[in-house]
Amino acid sequence: MVEKSSLLIKGRHNTVIAVRDTGIGIPPESQKKLFTLFYRAANAVDSNHSGNGIGLAFARNIMRNNGGDITFQSRARQGHHVLCNVCK
């Protein structure tokens, strides 16, 4: 569940948006593969959370093709923060 989203920086050339959730988090062993198409972390597969592993891969591809990027920080069972750097 998304807990909070914030506009961190609104500059002349880019905007940084942060989204924080309180979900199941992403275990360290799954973090390197998170943006791989069709990949879902083991704790997500074992939970009742639906998904097919394409959302973050597509989002990062779109962002990078337009000069931006998506990154994240996470701890298992503590949710995660996603940072979107959108170029104008």
Backbone hydrogen bonds, N-H to C=O, Kabsch-Sander energy under -0.5 kcal/mol:
donor,donor_aa,acceptor,acceptor_aa,energy
3,E,20,R,-2.6
4,K,20,R,-2.0
6,S,18,A,-2.9
8,L,6,S,-0.8
8,L,16,V,-2.3
9,I,16,V,-1.3
11,G,14,N,-2.9
15,T,86,V,-2.7
16,V,9,I,-2.4
17,I,15,T,-0.5
17,I,84,C,-2.6
18,A,6,S,-2.9
19,V,82,V,-2.6
20,R,4,K,-3.5
21,D,80,H,-2.3
22,T,1,M,-2.0
30,S,27,P,-1.9
31,Q,27,P,-0.9
31,Q,28,P,-0.8
32,K,28,P,-0.5
33,K,30,S,-0.8
34,L,31,Q,-0.9
36,T,33,K,-2.3
38,F,53,G,-2.4
39,Y,36,T,-2.1
39,Y,53,G,-0.8
44,A,41,A,-0.8
45,V,41,A,-2.2
46,D,42,A,-2.3
47,S,44,A,-0.6
58,F,54,I,-2.7
59,A,55,G,-2.6
60,R,56,L,-2.5
61,N,57,A,-2.0
62,I,58,F,-2.6
63,M,59,A,-2.6
64,R,60,R,-2.9
65,N,61,N,-2.3
66,N,62,I,-0.8
66,N,63,M,-0.8
67,G,64,R,-1.5
68,G,63,M,-3.3
69,D,85,N,-1.6
71,T,83,L,-2.2
73,Q,81,H,-2.2
75,R,79,G,-1.6
77,R,24,I,-3.0
78,Q,75,R,-2.1
79,G,23,G,-0.6
80,H,21,D,-0.6
81,H,73,Q,-2.8
82,V,19,V,-2.9
83,L,71,T,-2.6
84,C,17,I,-3.1
85,N,69,D,-2.8
85,N,83,L,-0.5
86,V,15,T,-3.3
86,V,84,C,-0.8
87,C,85,N,-0.5
88,K,13,H,-2.4
